[in-house]
Amino acid sequence: MNLLLAEVAQATQRLAAAGVPSPRFDAEELAAHIHGVKRGQLHTVPDADFDARYWEAIARREAREPLQHITGRAFFRYLELRVGPGVFVPRPETESVVDWAIDAVRDMDVAEPLVADLCSGSGAIALAIAQEVPRSTVHAFELDEDALTWTRRNIDASPDRARVTLHAGDATRAFEGDRSWNGRFDLVISNPPYIPLTEWEYVAPEARDHDPQLALFSGEDGLTTIRGIERVAARLLRPGGVVVVEHADTQGGQVPWIFNEDHGWTDAADHRDLNNRPRFTTARRAVP
């Protein structure tokens, strides 16, 4: 075993003792990042090239700083995004939300789909849809000024940037002052804040101490922003258009009721992620 692999083994033990959920993966990912190789190439790093900064990175992760903040990047579907303090780090669970949405848009008989991404954060959802639905146009809304810095950076670096428009503002009031957008959108999608304020102490340190509070918490029951998203989606979507909203795995029995028939919705349903946990709700705007 070369020196780096031996250090990775020690680092794995340290991260496991600190309660890091994926200690081996994180130890290897940090080693690869520091040494400028892929994880599968760690064995090729000569002992003489071992970089002591590795242990600085491990100490940061041991203190439960997000892996993505240390490396400065997050992978989401086919994207590599820049992330850091001030922006919500995209999670793998959201990939299943986007997967459903992309399939729904592709099934529509629409040449150039119009999409709204509410609470855009890093821009992960907006950019994934723009990349995988090549003729789509996406309007992304983000309120937090710090997060907007990262959203702009990722959009500006994207080859699909011409089809993604970023709006600085409250997602629950999207296009409120411009009625010309009402009833035009094919898809409204959102990964909004949904953690109840009463559950602050139960949130993982990586999120609680490093993700923006605006991206995490939403009222006493966690559903305040989702209710606002419902009202915006009802206004923006055309008849037959769909809304997709992520939620906590404990909210699968509540969120579909927000998109009820009295508000002009049909086919409200909840869906599970790849871990078989309730993860997102979809609904269709009723056709008169």
N, C-alpha and C positions, 0 to 999 in steps of 0.2 A: 504493500500500500504506500502511495506517495504521501508527501507531507500534507498536501491540501485535503486529500480524502480523509486522512487521520484527523485533521482539524474539523472537517465537516461532521465527522462522527461525534466529536466532543461538543461541537456547537448544537447538534441535534439533541443531545442530552440536556444541555442548558436550556434550550427553548422548550423542551418537553416539561422540564421542572418548573418553568415560568408559566405553564398553562397555555402555550401557543397551540392552536388547534392542529396545525400541520407542520410539526417541527422539522421533519426530514426534508420535505419539499422546500420550506423556507430557508433552511440552512444551505441547501444546494443552490437555490435561486440566488441567494446573496453571494455565494462563492462565485457563481457564474457571472453575476453582474460586476463584482469587484475586479475579477480577472479577465473580463472581456471575452468570455467563451460561452458556448451553450452548455446546458446542464449535462448533456451526454458527453461533453468533452473535458470534464473536470480532471479525468485521469491523465490528460495530456499536458497539464500544467507542470513544468519542472519545479522541483523543490526550490531552486534558486529564485524563482519568480513569485514565490508566496508573498502576498501583500498583507501587511499587518493591519491595514484598514478593514480587513474582513472582521476582525474582532470588534472594531468600533461599530460596524453595521450590526453584528450579532447583539451587542449590548443594547442598541436602539430597539431591535426587535424584541429582545428579552424584556424591555420595559413596555412592550405592547404597542409600540409605534407601528402603524400599518406597514406591511412589506412594500406596498406600492409607493408609499411616501419615501421610503429609503432608496428604492430603485428609480423613482420618478416616472414610472410607467405602469399602465394597467392594460391587460389584454381583454378584449370584449368581442366575441364572435371572430370576425376577420380583421379587427382593428387593433392597433397599438396606440393607446392614448397617453397623453402627458397628464399626470395628476400630482397633487401635493397638498400641503396645508391650505384649507379654505374651500376644497371641493369634495363632494361625496365620491368615494371610490366605487365604481360600478361593480356589482356582484354577479357571480355566475348564474344565480337564480333568475336574474332579469333577462338572461339570454332566451329562456323559454317563453317569456312574455313577448319579446320581439319576434321570435320564431312564429308564434301564432299570428301576430299582427301582419307580418310579411306575407304569410300564406293567405290571409284574408284579403289583403290588397291585391295580390296576384290573381285571386279568384274573381275580383270585380271586373266588370266590362268597362274599364276606364283607361283611356290611352295615357293620361298623365295625372296620376293620383296626387291629390292635395292632402298633406298630412300636417297635423299640429302635434308637437312634442312639448308637453307641459311639465315644468320643473325639470329642465334639461340637464342641469349639473355639468358634467364633463362633456356633454354632447354625445354620449355613447349611443343612445337610442336614435337620435336624429341622424347621426352619421352612418349607423348600421343600415337604417332604412334607405338613405340616399345611395349607399353603396350597392345594396342588394336589390333595390327596385330602381333601376337606372333612369327611368323617365319620371320619377316622382319629384315633387317639390315639397320641401319640409320647412315649416316655420317653428323655431325653437324658442321657448320662453324660459327665462331664468331671472330670479329676483335678486339673489345675493350678489353683491358687488365683487367679493373675493372669488366666488365661483365663476362669475362671468369672465374673469381673466383667463381661467383655464378653458372655458367654453370657446372663447374667441381663439385661443391658441390652437385648439384642436381643429376647429372649423377652418381656420386659415391654412393649416398644414394639410388639409384633406384635398385630394384631387376632385372631390365632389362639392367643393365649397360654393360653387356658383348656384347650386340648387338648394342650399341651406341658408335660411335667413334667421339671424339671431335677434331676438327682441329682449331688451332689458325691462322687466316688469313683472307684475304679479300674474302668475298663471291662472289664477281664479278670476281674473278680469281681462283675459286675453281678447284683444280686438274690441273691447267694450265701447270704445269711442268711434268705431268705424263699422257701421252696419253693413257695409258692402261685402264683408266676409261672412256674414251670417248665412247658414244653409249651403255653404259651398264645399266644405271639407268632406273627404271620403273616410278619413281615419283621424281620431283623436287618441293619443296614447300618452300614458303618464306613469312614472315611478315617483309618486309624491311622498312627502313625509307621512308616516302612518303609525308611529309609536305613541301610545298614550303617555301623557306627562307623568302619570302615576307609576310608570314602569322604568323610570330613569335608572334606578340602581341595578336593574337586571340586564341592562344593555352591555354588550361586550366592550371592553376598554378601547379596542381599536376604533369602534364607532363612537362611543360616548365621549371619549377624550380627544378625538381627532377629526371626525366628520362634523360639518357645520350643523349646529342645532336646528337651523331652519330646514335642513334636509331630513331630519329625524323625527321630530316631535310635532304633533298636530292635535292639540286639545285634550280634554280629559279622557275621551274614548279613542283617540287616534284617528278619527274619521272626519275631522273638520275640513281638511283640505280636499279629501275625496268628495265630500258633499259639494264643495265649490267646483271641483272638476266636472261633476255631473251637470251642474247648471251651465257651465261653459260649453261642454260637449253638446248639450241639448240645443244650444243656440248656434253653434258652428256647423254641426253635421247636416248634410243633406239627408233627405229621406232614404233609408237603406244604408246610410253610413254607419260605421261601427266605432265603438269606444273600447279601449283596453286599459285597465287600471290595475297596477300591482298593489298588493296589500300584505299584511302580516299573515303568517300561517295560522294564526288564531282568529282571523277575521273573515274566513271563507263563508261563514253562515250569515254574516251581517251585510257585507258590501253589495251582493246582488239585490238586496231589498232597496238600496238607494236608487237603483236604476229600475224603477217600477213602471207599470203600465200607465198609472195616473200621470206620470211625467212624460209620456210619449215614447216609452221604450218597449221593445219586444226582445224575446230570446235571451233575456238576462241569464247568465250561467257563470259558474265558478270553475276554475281549472287548476290542476295540480302541476307542480314543477317536476324536474327529473328525480327529485328525492321523494316524490309522491306526497308532497305537502301542499295544502291549499295555497295558491300563490297569486292568482289574478282573476279579475272579473271582466267579462265581456258583455256587451249589449248592443243591440241594433236600433237605430232610429226608425220609428214606425213609419210605414208608407201609407199615406192617406187613402 
